[in-house]
Amino acid sequence: MMKELPGLKKKFLTYKEYGEAGFADLFSKQELEDTYIRHANNFSSCYLENLGNGKFIMHPLPMEAQLAPLYGMVVDDFNQDGNLDIALNGNDFGTEVTTGRYDALNGLIMLGDGKGNFCAQTILKSGVFIPGDGKSLVKLRGSGNTYLLAASQNNGPLKIFKNNTDQRLIPLKEDDQLLLITLKDGRIRREEIAYGSSFLSQSSRFTKVDDNIQKIEAINARKEKRVIFAAKPE
């Protein structure tokens, strides 16, 4: 604060005086009369649940996702149980020297239960380990139609992770905006298709099919709907 407001040096001549001062000691009531004040009351990384009709509710992510800033995120069903899961990439090495790095996150997979709850997986279970200055995280179609996650690390190597579950990838068109995914248990999942899906980066445009999916419909920018997958009758 002394760097930003050098005038405070005249008010506090020793570190001891400055260390014991409260906010009311730093500024007088007259100095605060015309200040622009805002209050922060939530510092958690959260996801927003869309309740419909313009209403949303905020849910904090599990504690394991609060250990460092988050920059990359991919949401998909990674373990093929029909529920959406979350992959995360984070940390921040660009802090002030006196503050220290925010480096407690080593990448994270959180499995969802379909009811808005997520369970963080260990590195041993997930196979995902991103220890550096993590930034973007995107999904890609690899050779042989494989599902890949690509995680960037500032001034570090790009890390590629392959999903080894049995699945089929279906490419999407450039103007596709929305997917309606009907699961075999009757649930319908609505997924928006965006170009930007992570920090200054974008995923490949595709969706995947596994044994939980009955039908997938794509809706484009002109509100035209087409079926891109339908399971064969058993």
VEXVEXTI-928371 format. One line per 5 residues: number of its first residue (from 1); their letters; for each residue y, x, z of N, C-alpha, C, CB. Coordinates in steps of 0.2 Angstrom, whole numbers, padded with zeros to 4 digits. Glycine has a CB too. Layout:
N
NUM) a) Y/X/Z/Y/X/Z/Y/X/Z/Y/X/Z ~ ...
//
This chain:
234
1) mmkel) -0006/0004/0000/0000/0000/0000/0006/0004/0000/0000/-0005/0006 ~ 0006/0010/0003/0012/0015/0003/0013/0017/-0004/0010/0021/0008 ~ 0008/0018/-0008/0010/0020/-0015/0014/0014/-0019/0003/0021/-0019 ~ 0012/0008/-0018/0015/0003/-0021/0022/0001/-0018/0011/-0004/-0021 ~ 0022/0002/-0011/0029/0000/-0008/0031/0006/-0004/0028/-0006/-0003
6) pglkk) 0034/0011/-0007/0036/0017/-0003/0041/0016/0003/0039/0022/-0008 ~ 0044/0010/0003/0049/0009/0008/0045/0008/0015/0053/0003/0007 ~ 0039/0007/0015/0035/0006/0021/0034/0013/0025/0028/0003/0020 ~ 0035/0018/0021/0035/0025/0024/0040/0026/0030/0035/0030/0019 ~ 0046/0022/0029/0051/0023/0034/0050/0019/0040/0058/0021/0030
11) kflty) 0046/0013/0039/0044/0009/0044/0039/0012/0049/0042/0002/0042 ~ 0034/0015/0046/0028/0018/0049/0028/0025/0048/0021/0015/0047 ~ 0029/0029/0053/0030/0037/0053/0023/0040/0054/0035/0039/0057 ~ 0018/0037/0057/0012/0040/0058/0006/0035/0056/0011/0041/0066 ~ 0001/0038/0055/-0005/0035/0053/-0007/0030/0058/-0011/0039/0051
16) keyge) -0007/0032/0064/-0008/0028/0070/-0004/0021/0070/-0008/0031/0077 ~ 0002/0022/0069/0006/0016/0069/0004/0011/0063/0014/0018/0068 ~ 0003/0014/0057/0001/0010/0052/-0006/0007/0053/0001/0014/0045 ~ -0010/0010/0056/-0017/0008/0057/-0017/0002/0061/-0022/0013/0059 ~ -0013/0002/0066/-0013/-0003/0071/-0008/-0009/0069/-0010/-0001/0078
21) agfad) -0005/-0009/0064/0000/-0014/0062/-0004/-0020/0058/0005/-0011/0057 ~ -0002/-0026/0060/-0005/-0032/0057/0000/-0034/0051/-0005/-0038/0062 ~ -0002/-0039/0047/0002/-0041/0042/0009/-0043/0044/-0002/-0047/0038 ~ 0010/-0046/0049/0016/-0049/0052/0021/-0043/0053/0015/-0053/0058 ~ 0018/-0037/0055/0022/-0031/0056/0024/-0027/0050/0017/-0026/0060
26) lfskq) 0021/-0028/0044/0022/-0025/0038/0029/-0028/0035/0016/-0025/0033 ~ 0029/-0035/0035/0034/-0038/0032/0038/-0043/0037/0032/-0042/0026 ~ 0044/-0044/0036/0048/-0049/0040/0047/-0056/0037/0055/-0047/0041 ~ 0049/-0061/0041/0049/-0068/0038/0054/-0068/0033/0051/-0073/0044 ~ 0060/-0065/0033/0065/-0065/0028/0062/-0062/0021/0071/-0061/0030
31) eledt) 0058/-0057/0022/0055/-0053/0016/0050/-0058/0013/0052/-0047/0018 ~ 0047/-0062/0017/0041/-0066/0014/0044/-0073/0012/0036/-0067/0019 ~ 0050/-0075/0012/0052/-0081/0011/0051/-0083/0003/0060/-0082/0012 ~ 0052/-0079/-0001/0052/-0080/-0008/0046/-0077/-0012/0058/-0078/-0012 ~ 0041/-0076/-0008/0035/-0072/-0010/0030/-0078/-0014/0031/-0069/-0005
36) yirha) 0026/-0075/-0018/0021/-0080/-0022/0014/-0079/-0018/0021/-0078/-0030 ~ 0012/-0084/-0015/0006/-0083/-0011/0000/-0087/-0013/0007/-0085/-0003 ~ -0006/-0083/-0014/-0012/-0087/-0016/-0017/-0085/-0011/-0014/-0085/-0023 ~ -0022/-0089/-0010/-0027/-0088/-0005/-0034/-0088/-0009/-0027/-0093/0000 ~ -0038/-0083/-0008/-0045/-0082/-0010/-0050/-0084/-0005/-0047/-0075/-0013
41) nnfss) -0054/-0089/-0006/-0059/-0092/-0001/-0066/-0091/-0003/-0057/-0099/0000 ~ -0067/-0088/-0009/-0074/-0087/-0011/-0075/-0081/-0015/-0077/-0093/-0016 ~ -0079/-0076/-0012/-0080/-0070/-0016/-0088/-0069/-0018/-0079/-0064/-0011 ~ -0091/-0075/-0018/-0098/-0074/-0020/-0099/-0075/-0028/-0102/-0080/-0017 ~ -0104/-0072/-0031/-0106/-0073/-0038/-0110/-0080/-0038/-0110/-0067/-0041
46) cylen) -0108/-0084/-0042/-0110/-0091/-0042/-0112/-0094/-0049/-0105/-0096/-0039 ~ -0116/-0099/-0049/-0117/-0103/-0055/-0114/-0110/-0054/-0124/-0103/-0058 ~ -0112/-0113/-0060/-0109/-0120/-0059/-0114/-0125/-0062/-0102/-0120/-0063 ~ -0116/-0130/-0058/-0120/-0135/-0061/-0116/-0141/-0063/-0124/-0138/-0055 ~ -0117/-0143/-0070/-0114/-0148/-0073/-0117/-0155/-0071/-0114/-0147/-0081
51) lgngk) -0113/-0159/-0067/-0115/-0165/-0065/-0114/-0171/-0070/-0112/-0167/-0058 ~ -0110/-0169/-0075/-0108/-0174/-0080/-0102/-0177/-0078/-0113/-0179/-0081 ~ -0098/-0180/-0083/-0092/-0184/-0082/-0087/-0179/-0080/-0093/-0190/-0077 ~ -0087/-0173/-0082/-0082/-0168/-0080/-0082/-0165/-0073/-0075/-0171/-0081 ~ -0088/-0167/-0069/-0089/-0164/-0063/-0094/-0159/-0062/-0091/-0170/-0058
56) fimhp) -0092/-0154/-0058/-0096/-0148/-0057/-0097/-0146/-0050/-0093/-0142/-0061 ~ -0102/-0143/-0048/-0103/-0140/-0041/-0105/-0133/-0042/-0109/-0145/-0038 ~ -0102/-0129/-0037/-0103/-0122/-0037/-0109/-0120/-0032/-0097/-0118/-0035 ~ -0114/-0116/-0034/-0119/-0114/-0030/-0119/-0106/-0030/-0126/-0116/-0033 ~ -0119/-0103/-0024/-0119/-0096/-0024/-0126/-0093/-0026/-0118/-0093/-0016
61) lpmea) -0127/-0088/-0029/-0133/-0085/-0031/-0136/-0081/-0025/-0132/-0079/-0037 ~ -0142/-0080/-0025/-0146/-0077/-0019/-0142/-0070/-0017/-0153/-0075/-0020 ~ -0143/-0068/-0011/-0140/-0062/-0008/-0141/-0056/-0012/-0142/-0061/-0001 ~ -0147/-0055/-0015/-0148/-0050/-0019/-0144/-0049/-0025/-0156/-0050/-0021 ~ -0141/-0054/-0027/-0136/-0054/-0033/-0129/-0053/-0030/-0136/-0061/-0037
66) qlapl) -0128/-0052/-0024/-0121/-0051/-0021/-0120/-0044/-0019/-0120/-0056/-0015 ~ -0124/-0040/-0021/-0124/-0033/-0019/-0119/-0029/-0023/-0130/-0029/-0019 ~ -0117/-0031/-0029/-0112/-0027/-0033/-0109/-0032/-0038/-0116/-0021/-0037 ~ -0104/-0030/-0042/-0101/-0035/-0047/-0106/-0036/-0052/-0094/-0032/-0050 ~ -0106/-0042/-0055/-0111/-0043/-0061/-0107/-0043/-0067/-0114/-0050/-0060
71) ygmvv) -0110/-0040/-0072/-0107/-0040/-0079/-0111/-0042/-0085/-0105/-0033/-0081 ~ -0117/-0042/-0084/-0122/-0044/-0089/-0127/-0050/-0086/-0126/-0039/-0092 ~ -0128/-0055/-0090/-0132/-0060/-0088/-0136/-0063/-0094/-0128/-0065/-0084 ~ -0142/-0064/-0094/-0146/-0068/-0098/-0150/-0073/-0095/-0151/-0063/-0103 ~ -0150/-0080/-0097/-0153/-0085/-0094/-0159/-0087/-0099/-0149/-0091/-0092
76) ddfnq) -0165/-0087/-0097/-0171/-0089/-0101/-0177/-0090/-0096/-0172/-0084/-0106 ~ -0182/-0093/-0099/-0188/-0094/-0095/-0193/-0088/-0096/-0192/-0100/-0097 ~ -0192/-0083/-0092/-0196/-0076/-0093/-0203/-0077/-0091/-0192/-0071/-0089 ~ -0205/-0081/-0086/-0212/-0081/-0084/-0216/-0087/-0087/-0212/-0081/-0077 ~ -0213/-0091/-0091/-0216/-0097/-0095/-0219/-0102/-0090/-0221/-0094/-0099
81) dgnld) -0215/-0104/-0085/-0217/-0109/-0081/-0213/-0116/-0082/-0216/-0107/-0073 ~ -0209/-0115/-0087/-0205/-0121/-0089/-0198/-0122/-0086/-0208/-0127/-0088 ~ -0196/-0117/-0082/-0190/-0117/-0078/-0186/-0111/-0080/-0191/-0117/-0070 ~ -0179/-0112/-0080/-0175/-0106/-0082/-0174/-0101/-0077/-0168/-0109/-0084 ~ -0174/-0095/-0079/-0173/-0089/-0074/-0167/-0085/-0076/-0180/-0084/-0075
86) ialng) -0165/-0080/-0072/-0159/-0076/-0073/-0160/-0069/-0073/-0153/-0078/-0068 ~ -0158/-0065/-0078/-0158/-0058/-0078/-0151/-0056/-0077/-0161/-0055/-0085 ~ -0150/-0050/-0073/-0143/-0048/-0071/-0143/-0040/-0072/-0141/-0050/-0064 ~ -0137/-0038/-0074/-0135/-0031/-0075/-0128/-0030/-0071/-0135/-0029/-0082 ~ -0127/-0025/-0067/-0121/-0025/-0064/-0119/-0018/-0061/-0120/-0029/-0058
91) ndfgt) -0115/-0017/-0056/-0112/-0011/-0053/-0105/-0010/-0056/-0117/-0005/-0054 ~ -0102/-0006/-0053/-0095/-0003/-0055/-0094/0004/-0052/-0089/-0008/-0053 ~ -0093/0009/-0057/-0092/0015/-0055/-0085/0017/-0056/-0096/0020/-0059 ~ -0080/0013/-0058/-0073/0014/-0060/-0069/0012/-0054/-0071/0010/-0066 ~ -0071/0013/-0048/-0067/0011/-0042/-0063/0018/-0040/-0071/0009/-0036
96) evttg) -0058/0016/-0035/-0054/0022/-0032/-0059/0027/-0028/-0049/0019/-0027 ~ -0058/0033/-0028/-0062/0038/-0025/-0063/0036/-0017/-0059/0045/-0025 ~ -0057/0034/-0014/-0058/0032/-0007/-0062/0026/-0006/-0051/0031/-0005 ~ -0063/0022/-0011/-0066/0015/-0010/-0074/0017/-0011/-0064/0010/-0015 ~ -0076/0021/-0016/-0083/0022/-0017/-0085/0017/-0022/-0087/0022/-0011
101) rydal) -0091/0019/-0025/-0094/0015/-0031/-0097/0009/-0028/-0099/0019/-0034 ~ -0097/0004/-0032/-0101/-0002/-0031/-0108/-0001/-0034/-0097/-0009/-0033 ~ -0113/0002/-0031/-0118/0004/-0035/-0125/0001/-0032/-0118/0011/-0035 ~ -0125/-0004/-0028/-0131/-0006/-0024/-0136/-0011/-0029/-0129/-0010/-0018 ~ -0134/-0012/-0035/-0138/-0016/-0039/-0142/-0012/-0044/-0134/-0022/-0043
106) nglim) -0148/-0013/-0044/-0152/-0009/-0049/-0155/-0014/-0055/-0158/-0006/-0045 ~ -0151/-0019/-0057/-0154/-0024/-0061/-0158/-0029/-0057/-0158/-0021/-0067 ~ -0158/-0035/-0060/-0162/-0040/-0056/-0164/-0046/-0060/-0157/-0043/-0050 ~ -0170/-0048/-0058/-0173/-0054/-0061/-0174/-0059/-0056/-0180/-0053/-0065 ~ -0171/-0065/-0057/-0172/-0071/-0052/-0176/-0077/-0055/-0165/-0073/-0049
111) lgdgk) -0181/-0079/-0053/-0185/-0084/-0055/-0183/-0091/-0053/-0193/-0083/-0054 ~ -0182/-0096/-0057/-0180/-0102/-0055/-0185/-0107/-0054/-0175/-0105/-0060 ~ -0184/-0112/-0050/-0189/-0117/-0048/-0188/-0124/-0052/-0190/-0118/-0041 ~ -0183/-0124/-0056/-0181/-0130/-0060/-0177/-0135/-0056/-0187/-0133/-0062 ~ -0175/-0133/-0049/-0171/-0137/-0045/-0165/-0134/-0043/-0175/-0139/-0039
116) gnfca) -0163/-0128/-0047/-0157/-0125/-0045/-0158/-0119/-0040/-0152/-0130/-0042 ~ -0164/-0118/-0038/-0165/-0112/-0033/-0168/-0106/-0037/-0170/-0115/-0028 ~ -0166/-0100/-0035/-0168/-0094/-0038/-0171/-0089/-0033/-0163/-0091/-0042 ~ -0176/-0086/-0035/-0180/-0081/-0030/-0179/-0074/-0033/-0187/-0083/-0029 ~ -0176/-0070/-0030/-0175/-0063/-0033/-0182/-0059/-0033/-0170/-0059/-0029
121) qtilk) -0184/-0056/-0038/-0190/-0052/-0039/-0189/-0044/-0037/-0193/-0053/-0046 ~ -0194/-0041/-0035/-0193/-0034/-0034/-0194/-0030/-0040/-0198/-0032/-0029 ~ -0191/-0024/-0040/-0192/-0020/-0046/-0199/-0019/-0049/-0189/-0013/-0045 ~ -0204/-0019/-0044/-0211/-0018/-0045/-0214/-0024/-0049/-0215/-0017/-0039 ~ -0211/-0030/-0047/-0214/-0036/-0050/-0210/-0038/-0057/-0212/-0042/-0045
126) sgvfi) -0204/-0036/-0057/-0200/-0038/-0063/-0201/-0033/-0069/-0193/-0039/-0062 ~ -0201/-0026/-0067/-0201/-0021/-0071/-0195/-0019/-0074/-0206/-0023/-0077 ~ -0189/-0022/-0071/-0182/-0021/-0073/-0179/-0016/-0068/-0178/-0028/-0074 ~ -0176/-0011/-0071/-0173/-0006/-0067/-0167/-0003/-0070/-0178/0000/-0065 ~ -0161/-0005/-0068/-0155/-0003/-0071/-0150/0000/-0066/-0151/-0009/-0075
131) pgdgk) -0151/0007/-0064/-0148/0009/-0059/-0140/0012/-0060/-0151/0015/-0056 ~ -0138/0012/-0066/-0132/0015/-0067/-0126/0010/-0067/-0132/0018/-0074 ~ -0121/0012/-0071/-0114/0008/-0071/-0116/0002/-0076/-0108/0012/-0073 ~ -0120/-0002/-0074/-0122/-0008/-0079/-0116/-0012/-0081/-0127/-0012/-0076 ~ -0116/-0014/-0087/-0111/-0018/-0090/-0115/-0024/-0094/-0107/-0014/-0095
136) slvkl) -0116/-0023/-0100/-0118/-0029/-0104/-0126/-0030/-0103/-0117/-0029/-0111 ~ -0128/-0036/-0105/-0136/-0037/-0105/-0137/-0043/-0110/-0138/-0040/-0098 ~ -0141/-0041/-0115/-0142/-0046/-0121/-0149/-0047/-0122/-0138/-0044/-0127 ~ -0151/-0052/-0126/-0158/-0053/-0128/-0158/-0052/-0136/-0161/-0060/-0126 ~ -0163/-0048/-0138/-0164/-0046/-0145/-0171/-0048/-0148/-0162/-0039/-0146
141) rgsgn) -0171/-0049/-0154/-0178/-0050/-0158/-0180/-0043/-0160/-0177/-0055/-0164 ~ -0185/-0040/-0157/-0187/-0034/-0159/-0192/-0034/-0165/-0191/-0030/-0153 ~ -0195/-0028/-0167/-0200/-0028/-0172/-0206/-0032/-0170/-0201/-0021/-0174 ~ -0209/-0035/-0175/-0215/-0039/-0173/-0213/-0045/-0170/-0220/-0035/-0169 ~ -0207/-0047/-0170/-0205/-0054/-0167/-0206/-0053/-0159/-0209/-0060/-0170
146) tylla) -0204/-0048/-0156/-0204/-0047/-0149/-0198/-0049/-0146/-0207/-0040/-0147 ~ -0198/-0051/-0140/-0192/-0053/-0135/-0190/-0046/-0131/-0194/-0059/-0131 ~ -0184/-0044/-0133/-0182/-0038/-0129/-0175/-0040/-0125/-0180/-0033/-0134 ~ -0174/-0037/-0120/-0168/-0037/-0116/-0165/-0030/-0117/-0169/-0039/-0108 ~ -0159/-0029/-0119/-0155/-0023/-0119/-0150/-0023/-0114/-0152/-0022/-0127
151) asqnn) -0150/-0017/-0110/-0145/-0017/-0105/-0141/-0010/-0106/-0149/-0017/-0098 ~ -0134/-0011/-0106/-0130/-0005/-0107/-0128/-0002/-0100/-0124/-0007/-0111 ~ -0127/0004/-0100/-0124/0008/-0094/-0119/0012/-0096/-0130/0012/-0090 ~ -0113/0011/-0093/-0107/0015/-0095/-0109/0023/-0094/-0101/0013/-0091 ~ -0108/0027/-0099/-0109/0034/-0098/-0116/0035/-0097/-0105/0037/-0093
156) gplki) -0121/0031/-0098/-0128/0031/-0097/-0132/0029/-0103/-0130/0028/-0090 ~ -0139/0029/-0102/-0143/0027/-0108/-0143/0020/-0108/-0150/0030/-0107 ~ -0144/0017/-0115/-0146/0010/-0116/-0153/0009/-0114/-0145/0008/-0123 ~ -0155/0004/-0110/-0161/0003/-0108/-0164/-0004/-0111/-0162/0002/-0100 ~ -0170/-0003/-0114/-0173/-0009/-0117/-0179/-0011/-0113/-0175/-0007/-0125
161) fknnt) -0180/-0017/-0112/-0186/-0020/-0109/-0189/-0025/-0113/-0184/-0023/-0102 ~ -0196/-0025/-0113/-0200/-0030/-0118/-0203/-0035/-0113/-0205/-0026/-0122 ~ -0202/-0041/-0115/-0206/-0047/-0112/-0213/-0047/-0115/-0202/-0053/-0113 ~ -0218/-0046/-0111/-0225/-0045/-0113/-0229/-0052/-0113/-0228/-0040/-0109 ~ -0225/-0057/-0111/-0229/-0064/-0112/-0230/-0066/-0119/-0225/-0069/-0108
166) dqrli) -0235/-0071/-0120/-0236/-0073/-0126/-0231/-0078/-0128/-0244/-0076/-0127 ~ -0227/-0077/-0134/-0222/-0082/-0136/-0221/-0081/-0143/-0216/-0081/-0131 ~ -0217/-0086/-0146/-0215/-0086/-0153/-0208/-0087/-0153/-0219/-0091/-0157 ~ -0204/-0082/-0157/-0197/-0083/-0158/-0195/-0086/-0164/-0194/-0076/-0157 ~ -0190/-0091/-0163/-0188/-0094/-0169/-0180/-0093/-0170/-0189/-0102/-0168
171) plked) -0178/-0090/-0176/-0171/-0089/-0177/-0167/-0095/-0178/-0171/-0084/-0184 ~ -0161/-0094/-0176/-0156/-0100/-0177/-0151/-0099/-0182/-0153/-0101/-0170 ~ -0148/-0104/-0185/-0143/-0103/-0190/-0136/-0102/-0187/-0142/-0110/-0194 ~ -0132/-0099/-0191/-0125/-0097/-0188/-0121/-0102/-0185/-0121/-0094/-0194 ~ -0122/-0109/-0188/-0118/-0114/-0185/-0121/-0118/-0180/-0115/-0118/-0191
176) dqlll) -0127/-0116/-0178/-0131/-0120/-0172/-0127/-0119/-0166/-0138/-0117/-0171 ~ -0126/-0125/-0162/-0122/-0124/-0156/-0126/-0127/-0150/-0116/-0129/-0157 ~ -0131/-0131/-0151/-0134/-0134/-0145/-0142/-0135/-0147/-0131/-0141/-0144 ~ -0146/-0134/-0142/-0153/-0135/-0142/-0155/-0140/-0137/-0157/-0128/-0141 ~ -0159/-0145/-0139/-0163/-0150/-0135/-0170/-0148/-0135/-0161/-0157/-0137
181) itlkd) -0172/-0146/-0129/-0179/-0143/-0128/-0183/-0148/-0124/-0179/-0136/-0125 ~ -0188/-0151/-0127/-0192/-0156/-0124/-0198/-0152/-0121/-0194/-0162/-0128 ~ -0199/-0153/-0114/-0205/-0149/-0111/-0211/-0154/-0111/-0204/-0147/-0104 ~ -0217/-0152/-0110/-0223/-0156/-0110/-0224/-0160/-0104/-0229/-0151/-0111 ~ -0220/-0159/-0099/-0220/-0163/-0093/-0215/-0169/-0094/-0218/-0159/-0087
186) grirr) -0211/-0169/-0100/-0206/-0174/-0101/-0199/-0173/-0100/-0208/-0180/-0097 ~ -0198/-0167/-0096/-0191/-0165/-0095/-0188/-0163/-0102/-0191/-0159/-0090 ~ -0181/-0164/-0102/-0177/-0162/-0108/-0172/-0157/-0106/-0174/-0168/-0112 ~ -0172/-0151/-0109/-0167/-0146/-0107/-0162/-0145/-0112/-0171/-0139/-0105 ~ -0156/-0145/-0110/-0150/-0144/-0115/-0147/-0137/-0114/-0144/-0149/-0114
191) eeiay) -0147/-0133/-0120/-0145/-0126/-0120/-0140/-0125/-0125/-0151/-0121/-0121 ~ -0134/-0123/-0123/-0129/-0121/-0128/-0130/-0115/-0131/-0122/-0122/-0124 ~ -0128/-0114/-0137/-0129/-0108/-0141/-0122/-0105/-0142/-0133/-0109/-0147 ~ -0121/-0099/-0138/-0114/-0096/-0139/-0115/-0089/-0142/-0111/-0095/-0132 ~ -0110/-0087/-0145/-0110/-0080/-0148/-0109/-0075/-0143/-0104/-0079/-0153
196) gssfl) -0104/-0076/-0138/-0103/-0071/-0133/-0108/-0073/-0127/-0096/-0071/-0131 ~ -0112/-0069/-0125/-0117/-0071/-0119/-0117/-0066/-0113/-0124/-0072/-0122 ~ -0112/-0061/-0114/-0112/-0056/-0109/-0105/-0052/-0110/-0118/-0051/-0109 ~ -0104/-0047/-0106/-0098/-0043/-0106/-0097/-0040/-0112/-0098/-0038/-0100 ~ -0092/-0042/-0116/-0090/-0039/-0123/-0096/-0038/-0127/-0086/-0033/-0122
201) sqssr) -0101/-0043/-0127/-0107/-0042/-0131/-0110/-0049/-0133/-0112/-0037/-0128 ~ -0115/-0049/-0137/-0118/-0055/-0139/-0125/-0054/-0140/-0115/-0058/-0145 ~ -0129/-0059/-0139/-0137/-0059/-0140/-0138/-0061/-0147/-0140/-0063/-0135 ~ -0144/-0059/-0149/-0147/-0062/-0155/-0147/-0069/-0155/-0154/-0058/-0157 ~ -0147/-0073/-0161/-0147/-0080/-0161/-0154/-0082/-0162/-0142/-0083/-0166
206) ftkvd) -0158/-0084/-0157/-0165/-0086/-0158/-0167/-0090/-0151/-0170/-0080/-0159 ~ -0172/-0094/-0152/-0175/-0097/-0146/-0182/-0095/-0146/-0174/-0105/-0146 ~ -0186/-0096/-0141/-0193/-0095/-0140/-0197/-0101/-0139/-0194/-0089/-0135 ~ -0203/-0101/-0141/-0208/-0106/-0140/-0214/-0104/-0136/-0210/-0109/-0146 ~ -0216/-0107/-0130/-0222/-0106/-0127/-0226/-0112/-0125/-0220/-0102/-0120
211) dniqk) -0231/-0112/-0121/-0235/-0117/-0121/-0232/-0123/-0117/-0242/-0115/-0117 ~ -0227/-0122/-0114/-0223/-0128/-0110/-0219/-0132/-0114/-0219/-0125/-0104 ~ -0218/-0130/-0120/-0213/-0134/-0125/-0216/-0138/-0130/-0209/-0128/-0129 ~ -0214/-0144/-0130/-0217/-0149/-0134/-0213/-0150/-0141/-0217/-0156/-0131 ~ -0206/-0149/-0140/-0202/-0150/-0146/-0195/-0147/-0145/-0201/-0158/-0148
216) ieain) -0192/-0144/-0150/-0185/-0141/-0150/-0181/-0144/-0156/-0186/-0133/-0150 ~ -0176/-0147/-0154/-0171/-0149/-0159/-0164/-0145/-0159/-0169/-0157/-0158 ~ -0162/-0143/-0164/-0155/-0140/-0165/-0150/-0144/-0168/-0156/-0133/-0169 ~ -0144/-0144/-0165/-0138/-0147/-0167/-0133/-0142/-0169/-0136/-0152/-0161 ~ -0130/-0143/-0175/-0125/-0139/-0177/-0118/-0141/-0176/-0126/-0137/-0185
221) arkek) -0113/-0137/-0179/-0106/-0139/-0178/-0104/-0145/-0181/-0102/-0133/-0180 ~ -0108/-0148/-0185/-0106/-0154/-0188/-0110/-0160/-0185/-0108/-0154/-0196 ~ -0113/-0159/-0179/-0117/-0164/-0176/-0123/-0166/-0179/-0113/-0170/-0174 ~ -0126/-0162/-0184/-0132/-0163/-0187/-0138/-0161/-0183/-0132/-0160/-0195 ~ -0143/-0165/-0183/-0149/-0163/-0179/-0155/-0162/-0183/-0150/-0168/-0174
226) rvifa) -0159/-0157/-0182/-0165/-0155/-0185/-0170/-0153/-0180/-0164/-0150/-0191 ~ -0176/-0154/-0182/-0182/-0152/-0178/-0184/-0145/-0180/-0188/-0157/-0178 ~ -0184/-0140/-0176/-0186/-0133/-0178/-0193/-0131/-0175/-0181/-0128/-0175 ~ -0195/-0135/-0170/-0202/-0134/-0168/-0205/-0141/-0165/-0202/-0129/-0163 ~ -0211/-0142/-0167/-0215/-0148/-0164/-0222/-0146/-0163/-0214/-0154/-0168
231) akpe) -0224/-0147/-0157/-0231/-0145/-0155/-0236/-0149/-0159/-0232/-0145/-0147 ~ -0242/-0147/-0160/-0247/-0151/-0164/-0250/-0155/-0158/-0252/-0146/-0167 ~ -0252/-0161/-0160/-0255/-0166/-0156/-0262/-0162/-0153/-0257/-0173/-0159 ~ -0263/-0163/-0147/-0269/-0160/-0144/-0275/-0165/-0145/-0269/-0159/-0136
//
